[in-house]
């Protein structure tokens, strides 16, 4: 009786309908596995891009911290003001280079900044803008 039940079970298990159902289930599982693998590759690539972006931002933060530290010093403030607004201290000369469009020579004119002992550096700076 066990042998007869065993043969009946094998006949049902190896029937074409069951095999087709099993292949369909296998196909669906493989398709899901491939989709998960594709998403894992995309996620890994995004992770690498984000790590590179974080490294760039950390480097930029270091540069900005150095610049801020430099600008907190008197020397840094003075050099930034000089580079942006073409100003000079009392007793210094300011050279203005004028480009003549018709010739290749450049003329240099010097102008002496008026010395005002009663005004400080910031007051002189603000007076240039009419403040």
KAQUI-V940198 format. One record per helix or strand. SS is the DSSP state (A for helix, B for strand). FROM is the first residue (numbers start at 1). LEN is the number of residues. Records with the same first field share a line. If there is no record, write none. Layout:
BEGIN
SS = FROM-LEN / FROM-LEN
END
This chain:
BEGIN
A = 2-12 / 16-56 / 74-12 / 121-7
B = 93-7 / 106-7
END
